[in-house]
Amino acid sequence: MSDNKNTIIPADPWHSLAQFTPARIALGRAGMSLTTRACLEFSHAHALARDAVNIPLDFAGLAQRLSAQGHQALSLQTQAENQRMYLQRPDLGRLLNASAMACLQRNANRPADAVVVVADGLSSKAIAHHAEPFLDLLLPELKANAYALPPVCLVKHGRVAVGDAVAEYYAARLCIVLVGERPGLSSPDSMGIYFTYRAKPGVSTDADRNCISNIHSKGLSYEQALKKLLFLLNEAEKLQLSGVSLKDETTDAALDNQQQANFLLD
């Protein structure tokens, strides 16, 4: 009720729904415009998304932390020489530069079963926040299943398809790429995982890949993502393929319970 006791302010039914989604609903209004709070929150979210794209990833620090955990790493770069070129020329983010190819030639002295590539993509924040803890789960699992692994390849200004070139150097059956996803206004640090069986540069397409998306604090957990990836790896080995012909058939009890308790169906 307002200061004028004769005026009743009706309750906004959207307010109770805001707890179920990070989407921008129940923002309120001041006249014909959004409230000051809503405008400031939007500007803040937009700034975080821009920072995720433009702030460079500390690859040296990431390599040191991985080394401290017992994981070897190689630092590589694509033909996109800077962030501006990377954004304007997606094709260059799929190609390794000369020094990266020379580095792989020196180190790819024996075949590997799987390669793990980490690329900054369109969100350095995603890789800074999530790559290391996810690798701490993934790499021991791969080694426990007797996969021969080369050093983790950290690729600056890399896009998903750059993993194909790395896989070719190691003659690897399995290519796993961790990449920062295009930031949204509610998830500036979302990481994605792309998996390709028998990746070939210039041959493999998006239809040949499986994607596990939205890995962040309010999205898919590391454990859920790992479960999905290990399922895809096992099925790919059986069927000798990946992509649209390989379906993710994993289930999650917590997610199933959420679906059964959907408030929209009550």
C-alpha positions in Angstrom: 0.0 0.0 0.0 1.3 3.5 -0.9 1.5 6.6 1.3 -2.0 7.5 0.1 -4.0 4.9 2.0 -6.8 5.1 -0.5 -4.5 3.8 -3.3 -3.7 0.0 -3.5 -0.6 -1.2 -5.3 -1.5 -4.5 -6.9 0.9 -7.4 -6.5 2.9 -8.3 -9.6 2.3 -12.0 -10.3 5.7 -12.2 -12.2 7.7 -11.5 -9.0 7.0 -15.0 -7.6 8.3 -16.6 -10.9 11.6 -14.7 -11.0 13.0 -17.2 -8.5 12.8 -20.0 -11.1 14.8 -18.3 -13.9 17.8 -16.0 -14.5 15.9 -14.4 -17.4 14.9 -10.8 -17.0 11.3 -10.9 -15.9 9.4 -8.8 -13.3 11.7 -5.8 -13.8 9.1 -3.3 -13.0 8.8 0.1 -14.6 9.0 3.8 -13.9 6.5 5.5 -16.2 7.3 4.1 -19.6 10.8 3.1 -18.7 12.6 0.4 -16.7 13.4 1.2 -13.1 16.9 2.5 -12.3 17.8 -0.7 -10.6 16.9 -2.8 -13.6 18.8 -0.5 -16.0 21.9 -0.6 -13.8 21.7 -4.4 -13.5 21.4 -4.7 -17.3 24.4 -2.4 -17.8 26.5 -4.4 -15.3 25.6 -7.7 -17.0 26.4 -6.3 -20.4 29.8 -5.1 -19.1 30.6 -8.5 -17.7 29.8 -10.1 -21.1 32.0 -7.7 -22.9 34.9 -8.3 -20.4 34.5 -12.1 -21.0 35.1 -11.6 -24.7 37.9 -8.9 -24.5 39.9 -9.6 -21.4 42.8 -12.0 -22.4 43.1 -15.3 -20.7 46.2 -15.9 -18.5 47.5 -18.9 -20.4 50.9 -18.9 -18.6 49.1 -19.0 -15.2 46.8 -21.8 -16.3 49.8 -23.9 -17.6 51.6 -23.4 -14.2 48.5 -24.5 -12.3 48.0 -27.5 -14.4 51.7 -28.4 -14.0 51.3 -28.1 -10.2 48.5 -30.7 -10.5 50.8 -33.0 -12.4 49.3 -32.3 -15.9 51.7 -31.4 -18.7 50.6 -28.6 -21.1 51.7 -27.1 -24.4 51.0 -23.4 -25.2 49.9 -22.9 -28.8 48.4 -20.1 -30.8 46.2 -19.8 -33.9 46.8 -17.6 -37.0 44.6 -15.0 -35.4 47.4 -12.7 -34.1 45.2 -10.6 -31.8 41.7 -10.4 -30.4 40.4 -8.1 -33.0 41.6 -10.4 -35.8 40.2 -13.3 -33.9 36.7 -11.7 -33.8 36.7 -10.5 -37.4 38.3 -13.7 -39.0 36.8 -16.8 -37.5 38.6 -18.9 -40.1 42.0 -17.9 -38.6 40.9 -19.1 -35.2 40.6 -22.6 -36.7 44.2 -22.7 -38.0 47.4 -23.1 -36.0 50.3 -20.7 -36.7 53.7 -21.8 -37.7 55.2 -21.8 -34.3 52.4 -24.0 -32.9 52.8 -26.5 -35.8 56.6 -26.6 -35.1 55.9 -27.2 -31.4 53.5 -30.1 -32.2 56.0 -31.6 -34.6 58.6 -31.7 -31.9 56.3 -33.2 -29.3 54.0 -35.5 -31.3 56.6 -38.3 -31.4 54.2 -41.0 -30.7 50.5 -41.6 -31.4 47.9 -40.8 -28.7 44.4 -42.2 -28.1 42.9 -38.9 -27.2 43.8 -35.2 -27.2 42.5 -32.6 -24.8 42.5 -29.0 -26.2 41.6 -25.9 -24.2 40.8 -22.8 -26.2 39.8 -19.4 -24.8 37.0 -19.0 -27.4 34.6 -16.2 -26.8 34.8 -16.2 -23.0 38.2 -16.1 -21.2 36.2 -16.1 -17.9 34.7 -19.5 -18.7 38.1 -21.1 -19.1 39.7 -19.2 -16.2 36.8 -20.4 -13.9 36.1 -23.9 -15.1 38.8 -25.5 -17.2 41.2 -26.4 -14.4 38.6 -28.0 -12.0 37.0 -29.9 -14.9 40.4 -31.2 -16.1 41.1 -32.4 -12.6 38.1 -34.7 -13.0 38.5 -35.6 -16.6 42.2 -36.4 -17.0 42.4 -39.0 -14.2 39.3 -40.7 -15.7 40.9 -41.0 -19.1 44.2 -42.3 -17.6 42.3 -44.8 -15.5 40.7 -46.1 -18.7 44.2 -46.6 -20.2 44.0 -43.8 -22.8 47.4 -42.6 -24.0 47.3 -38.8 -23.6 49.7 -36.2 -24.8 50.1 -32.9 -22.9 47.0 -30.7 -22.7 47.1 -28.2 -25.6 46.3 -24.6 -24.5 45.4 -22.7 -27.7 45.2 -18.9 -27.7 42.6 -17.3 -29.9 41.2 -20.7 -30.7 37.9 -21.9 -32.0 36.4 -25.4 -31.8 37.8 -26.7 -35.1 41.4 -26.0 -34.1 41.2 -29.3 -32.2 41.1 -31.1 -35.5 44.6 -30.0 -36.4 45.9 -31.0 -33.0 44.3 -34.5 -33.2 45.8 -35.0 -36.6 49.4 -34.4 -35.3 48.9 -37.0 -32.7 46.9 -39.4 -34.9 44.3 -39.4 -32.1 40.9 -41.2 -32.3 39.3 -38.8 -29.8 39.4 -35.0 -29.8 38.0 -33.2 -26.8 37.9 -29.4 -26.9 37.1 -27.2 -23.9 36.1 -23.7 -25.1 34.6 -20.5 -23.7 31.1 -20.1 -25.1 29.6 -16.8 -26.4 28.7 -15.0 -23.2 25.1 -14.2 -22.4 23.7 -11.5 -20.1 23.0 -14.1 -17.4 26.0 -16.4 -18.0 29.2 -14.6 -19.0 31.4 -17.6 -18.0 29.8 -20.6 -19.7 32.1 -23.3 -20.9 31.4 -25.8 -23.6 32.9 -29.2 -24.5 33.1 -30.4 -28.1 33.9 -34.0 -28.8 34.9 -35.4 -32.3 35.7 -39.0 -33.2 38.5 -39.3 -35.8 38.7 -35.5 -36.3 40.2 -34.4 -39.6 41.1 -30.8 -40.4 39.1 -29.5 -43.4 36.9 -32.6 -43.3 35.2 -32.7 -39.9 32.1 -30.4 -39.7 29.8 -29.3 -36.9 27.6 -32.3 -37.7 30.5 -34.6 -36.8 30.8 -33.2 -33.2 28.9 -33.6 -30.0 28.5 -30.6 -27.7 28.0 -30.4 -24.0 27.0 -26.8 -23.2 26.3 -24.4 -20.4 28.9 -25.6 -17.9 28.9 -22.9 -15.2 27.8 -22.4 -11.6 24.1 -22.0 -12.4 24.2 -24.5 -15.3 25.6 -28.0 -15.8 27.9 -29.1 -13.0 31.4 -30.6 -13.7 30.2 -34.0 -12.5 27.2 -33.9 -14.9 29.3 -32.8 -17.8 31.9 -35.5 -17.1 29.2 -38.1 -17.0 27.8 -37.0 -20.4 31.3 -36.9 -21.9 32.4 -40.3 -20.7 29.1 -41.8 -22.1 29.8 -40.2 -25.5 33.4 -41.5 -25.5 32.3 -45.0 -24.7 29.6 -45.0 -27.3 31.9 -43.5 -29.9 34.4 -46.2 -29.4 31.7 -48.8 -30.0 30.0 -47.2 -33.0 33.2 -45.5 -34.4 31.5 -42.2 -35.0 30.4 -39.0 -33.3 28.0 -36.1 -34.1 24.4 -36.2 -35.1 24.5 -40.0 -35.3 25.6 -40.3 -31.6 22.9 -39.4 -29.1 23.4 -38.5 -25.5 21.2 -40.9 -23.6 22.4 -40.1 -20.1 19.9 -39.3 -17.4 20.2 -37.4 -14.1 18.0 -38.2 -11.2 18.1 -34.6 -9.9 17.1 -33.2 -13.2 14.3 -35.8 -13.5 13.0 -34.8 -10.1 13.0 -31.2 -11.2 11.0 -32.0 -14.3 8.4 -33.9 -12.2 8.1 -31.0 -9.8 7.7 -28.4 -12.6 5.8 -25.5 -11.0 4.1 -24.7 -14.3 2.3 -28.1 -14.2 1.1 -27.8 -10.5 
